Amino acid sequence: MLNKENIRLGIAPIGWTNDDIPELGGENTFQQCISEMALAGFTGSEVGSKYPADPQELKKALDLRGLVICNQWFSAFTASRPMAEVEKEFRDQMDFLRVVGSDVIGPSEQTRSSQGNLDIGVAAGKAELSGEEWKKMTTGFNRLGRTAKDEGFKLCFHHHMGTGVQTPVETERFLNDTDPSLVYLTFDSGHFAYTGADPVAELKKFISRVGHVHLKDVRPDIRKMAVREDWPFMKAVREGVFTVPGDGSVDFPSIFKLLGEADYRGWMVVEAEQDPAKANPFEYALKARDYIREQTGL
């Protein structure tokens, strides 16, 4: 069973406004977003494009609602850009995160990623890294992981559709090629399910490296069409391939059981990007919070 003392619950603003397609939820304000997060019963948020760039301003708004930032996406280009540039941006982001309460940073390798490409299928455009690029990436992530550890942070790598580390096989190779004391995994149930893998089996396999958890459900009928027709990733999002826990096909009771048995300590974050015009973000935040409470007692 999950220990209440060890688990904190967060939610990502991507359900209110999508950073890759800002018109999805363009009408939703930052103040509305974080107020509804708090009203729904969450204590952590990831960072969205509408959040203030001034960390003190952001912290004040969060403090008023009993929220902290639990993690932030970082677009890493370790395979294709000079590491000095990547590391400087990485350090700058940690400086921001430290002020707003986070000690987790969640990079994803974005070299030639197709995730934000609206004109090509996520499979047709998927990044494939050469052997040299792979070595640069894993060496680079070990360096970033050391930087994070020295600064009191945990680097939690995000496997993601359209990137060079998308599948369970690629994720396992990445983890095998990086230092387990420096590089952790952001386990994302929805992205593994999208690939056709069983998220429960993948969590069991990778549990010793999991440092952050994204709870994302998948609507299997929409996923089936998305894969068959190779939709662009954001088309799949628009059409509702993802949803909140308990509203799709992912076996969350087994995921919660595994995390409890492993004595997981950290954040569980609802990250279910949808079109807010079709899926009211506050309604779905409440639905997710109720489901987590029913399944875990948290």
CORWOFEN-V795646 format. One record per residue. N is the residue number from 0. PHI is phi in radians with two decimals (* if undefined). NEAR is the number of other ideal C-beta (glycine too) atoms within 8 Angstrom. D_FIRST is the distance of its C-alpha to the first C-alpha in Angstrom with 2 decimals. Layout:
N_PHI_NEAR_D_FIRST + N_PHI_NEAR_D_FIRST
This chain:
0_*_5_0.00 + 1_-1.19_12_3.78 + 2_-1.58_9_6.31 + 3_-1.02_7_9.22 + 4_-1.28_4_11.65 + 5_-1.82_9_11.10 + 6_-1.99_14_11.07 + 7_-2.12_9_14.31 + 8_-1.91_15_15.36 + 9_-2.24_15_18.78 + 10_-2.57_16_21.17 + 11_-1.62_14_24.22 + 12_-1.28_15_27.73 + 13_-1.12_12_28.65 + 14_-1.31_16_28.01 + 15_-1.64_12_30.80 + 16_-2.49_15_33.22 + 17_-1.61_11_33.20 + 18_-1.18_7_34.55 + 19_-1.37_7_36.01 + 20_-2.27_9_37.80 + 21_-1.03_9_38.39 + 22_-1.23_5_40.12 + 23_-1.30_12_36.80 + 24_1.47_14_35.99 + 25_-1.02_7_39.07 + 26_-1.43_3_39.58 + 27_-1.50_11_36.26 + 28_-1.57_6_36.66 + 29_-1.01_10_34.51 + 30_-1.09_7_34.56 + 31_-1.07_9_33.47 + 32_-1.01_15_30.61 + 33_-1.26_14_29.00 + 34_-1.14_9_29.79 + 35_-1.23_12_28.02 + 36_-1.02_14_24.94 + 37_-1.14_12_24.79 + 38_-1.07_7_25.68 + 39_-1.34_12_22.85 + 40_1.82_8_20.35 + 41_-1.69_14_19.74 + 42_-2.03_9_20.48 + 43_-2.33_14_21.30 + 44_-2.40_15_23.83 + 45_-1.53_17_25.24 + 46_-1.76_10_29.05 + 47_-1.99_13_31.42 + 48_-1.16_6_35.14 + 49_-1.57_9_36.11 + 50_-1.26_9_34.43 + 51_-0.99_8_37.05 + 52_-1.34_3_38.14 + 53_-1.46_6_38.77 + 54_-1.12_9_35.54 + 55_-1.20_7_36.80 + 56_-1.12_8_37.47 + 57_-1.12_13_34.04 + 58_-1.06_11_32.40 + 59_-1.07_8_34.44 + 60_-1.13_12_33.41 + 61_-1.22_14_29.70 + 62_-1.01_8_30.00 + 63_-1.06_6_31.57 + 64_-1.98_10_28.47 + 65_1.23_6_25.77 + 66_-1.98_13_24.91 + 67_-2.31_10_24.93 + 68_-1.47_15_25.36 + 69_-1.81_13_22.34 + 70_-3.13_16_24.18 + 71_-2.53_12_27.43 + 72_-1.03_10_28.71 + 73_-2.29_11_31.48 + 74_-1.43_7_34.02 + 75_-1.72_13_34.91 + 76_-2.21_10_38.10 + 77_-1.17_15_37.94 + 78_-1.50_12_39.70 + 79_-2.39_7_42.56 + 80_-2.21_7_43.27 + 81_-1.02_5_44.35 + 82_-1.09_9_41.42 + 83_-1.07_6_43.09 + 84_-1.19_8_42.88 + 85_-1.08_14_39.26 + 86_-1.18_11_38.27 + 87_-1.09_8_40.26 + 88_-1.10_9_38.49 + 89_-1.10_15_35.12 + 90_-1.13_10_36.08 + 91_-1.05_8_37.38 + 92_-1.21_11_34.12 + 93_-1.11_13_32.17 + 94_-1.05_8_34.76 + 95_-1.13_10_34.03 + 96_-1.14_15_30.24 + 97_-1.03_10_30.48 + 98_-1.18_10_32.31 + 99_-1.73_13_29.80 + 100_1.75_9_26.72 + 101_-1.74_13_25.27 + 102_-2.22_7_24.72 + 103_-2.18_14_23.73 + 104_-2.30_16_26.41 + 105_-2.06_14_25.95 + 106_-1.38_14_29.07 + 107_-2.30_15_30.04 + 108_-1.30_17_33.21 + 109_-1.89_8_35.67 + 110_-0.99_13_38.73 + 111_0.99_7_40.26 + 112_-1.09_13_37.11 + 113_-1.77_16_37.87 + 114_-1.08_12_34.95 + 115_-1.74_9_37.27 + 116_-1.41_10_40.33 + 117_-1.49_7_41.32 + 118_-1.93_4_44.07 + 119_-2.43_8_42.51 + 120_-1.09_10_39.75 + 121_-1.13_16_36.55 + 122_-1.41_7_37.23 + 123_-1.07_8_40.98 + 124_-1.73_11_40.54 + 125_-0.97_11_37.54 + 126_-1.16_12_38.11 + 127_-2.16_6_38.93 + 128_-1.66_11_39.34 + 129_-1.22_6_42.05 + 130_-1.02_6_41.48 + 131_-1.16_6_43.02 + 132_-1.14_12_40.91 + 133_-1.07_13_37.71 + 134_-1.12_8_38.75 + 135_-1.07_10_39.61 + 136_-1.13_15_36.22 + 137_-1.18_11_34.14 + 138_-1.11_9_36.51 + 139_-1.11_13_36.33 + 140_-1.24_18_32.56 + 141_-1.08_12_32.56 + 142_-1.15_10_35.10 + 143_-1.13_15_33.11 + 144_-1.10_13_29.97 + 145_-1.14_10_32.09 + 146_-1.04_12_33.49 + 147_-1.08_14_30.09 + 148_-1.07_12_28.85 + 149_-1.12_6_32.12 + 150_-1.70_9_31.69 + 151_1.45_6_28.17 + 152_-1.92_12_26.54 + 153_-2.05_11_24.18 + 154_-1.47_15_25.74 + 155_-2.11_13_23.33 + 156_-1.19_16_25.46 + 157_-1.86_11_25.25 + 158_-1.15_15_26.19 + 159_-2.71_12_28.13 + 160_-1.00_10_30.34 + 161_1.56_14_34.00 + 162_-1.78_15_33.58 + 163_-1.27_16_34.32 + 164_-2.22_11_30.62 + 165_-2.03_13_29.39 + 166_-1.49_7_28.48 + 167_-1.02_10_25.86 + 168_-1.10_6_28.87 + 169_-1.16_11_30.09 + 170_-1.12_14_26.71 + 171_-1.12_10_26.43 + 172_-1.07_9_30.02 + 173_-1.05_14_29.48 + 174_-1.16_12_26.59 + 175_-1.15_6_28.65 + 176_-1.67_7_31.59 + 177_-2.16_13_30.00 + 178_-1.37_8_28.94 + 179_-1.15_8_25.20 + 180_-1.49_4_25.75 + 181_-2.12_12_27.29 + 182_-2.14_13_26.00 + 183_-1.93_11_22.42 + 184_-2.01_14_21.33 + 185_-1.50_15_20.53 + 186_-1.34_12_18.58 + 187_-2.07_12_20.00 + 188_-1.06_15_18.81 + 189_-1.23_15_22.07 + 190_-1.21_13_24.47 + 191_-1.14_14_23.23 + 192_-1.12_17_23.43 + 193_-1.06_13_26.91 + 194_-1.22_10_28.10 + 195_1.71_5_27.31 + 196_-1.43_10_24.47 + 197_-1.59_7_21.12 + 198_-1.02_13_18.61 + 199_-1.15_10_15.81 + 200_-1.10_8_18.23 + 201_-1.23_13_19.23 + 202_-1.10_14_15.83 + 203_-1.03_8_15.41 + 204_-1.19_8_18.93 + 205_-1.84_13_18.73 + 206_-0.97_11_15.29 + 207_-1.21_6_17.10 + 208_-1.85_10_19.29 + 209_-1.31_15_17.05 + 210_-2.04_11_17.82 + 211_-2.75_16_17.54 + 212_-2.26_12_16.10 + 213_-1.85_14_18.25 + 214_-1.69_16_16.93 + 215_-2.44_17_20.03 + 216_-1.73_18_20.78 + 217_-2.27_14_24.01 + 218_-1.51_13_26.60 + 219_-1.13_8_27.74 + 220_-1.17_6_31.26 + 221_-1.27_11_32.02 + 222_-1.02_13_30.58 + 223_-1.03_8_32.82 + 224_-1.17_10_35.87 + 225_-1.07_15_35.01 + 226_-1.28_10_34.82 + 227_-1.07_6_37.84 + 228_-1.70_7_39.99 + 229_0.80_9_38.54 + 230_-1.19_11_38.19 + 231_-0.98_13_38.06 + 232_-0.96_13_34.51 + 233_-1.26_12_35.34 + 234_-1.15_10_36.97 + 235_-1.05_15_33.73 + 236_-1.10_16_32.00 + 237_-0.99_9_34.84 + 238_-1.42_10_34.59 + 239_1.66_12_30.89 + 240_-1.12_11_29.19 + 241_-1.87_14_26.11 + 242_-2.70_13_24.21 + 243_-1.42_15_21.04 + 244_-0.93_13_17.67 + 245_1.62_10_18.08 + 246_-1.99_10_21.84 + 247_-2.50_11_22.45 + 248_-1.86_8_21.64 + 249_-1.25_13_18.64 + 250_-1.46_8_15.67 + 251_-1.21_13_13.03 + 252_-0.96_7_10.46 + 253_-1.23_8_10.77 + 254_-1.12_14_10.84 + 255_-1.09_11_7.59 + 256_-1.09_8_6.12 + 257_-1.11_12_8.53 + 258_-1.11_14_7.97 + 259_-1.16_12_4.54 + 260_-1.10_6_6.59 + 261_-1.48_9_9.42 + 262_0.97_7_8.40 + 263_-1.05_12_10.08 + 264_-2.22_6_12.12 + 265_2.66_11_14.40 + 266_-1.61_13_15.31 + 267_-2.00_12_14.22 + 268_-2.13_16_17.62 + 269_-1.26_18_18.95 + 270_-2.32_13_22.10 + 271_-2.26_17_23.92 + 272_-1.23_9_27.63 + 273_-2.49_13_29.76 + 274_-1.35_10_33.23 + 275_-1.15_13_32.78 + 276_-1.26_5_35.91 + 277_-1.75_6_34.13 + 278_-2.24_11_30.58 + 279_-0.92_6_30.83 + 280_-1.10_14_28.44 + 281_-1.19_9_27.63 + 282_-1.02_8_27.03 + 283_-1.30_15_24.68 + 284_-1.12_16_22.85 + 285_-1.12_10_22.29 + 286_-1.05_11_21.26 + 287_-1.14_16_18.63 + 288_-1.13_13_17.31 + 289_-1.10_8_17.28 + 290_-1.11_13_15.47 + 291_-1.10_14_12.60 + 292_-1.09_10_12.49 + 293_-1.11_6_12.74 + 294_-1.47_9_10.00 + 295_-2.18_11_7.26 + 296_1.41_6_9.09 + 297_-1.32_8_10.12
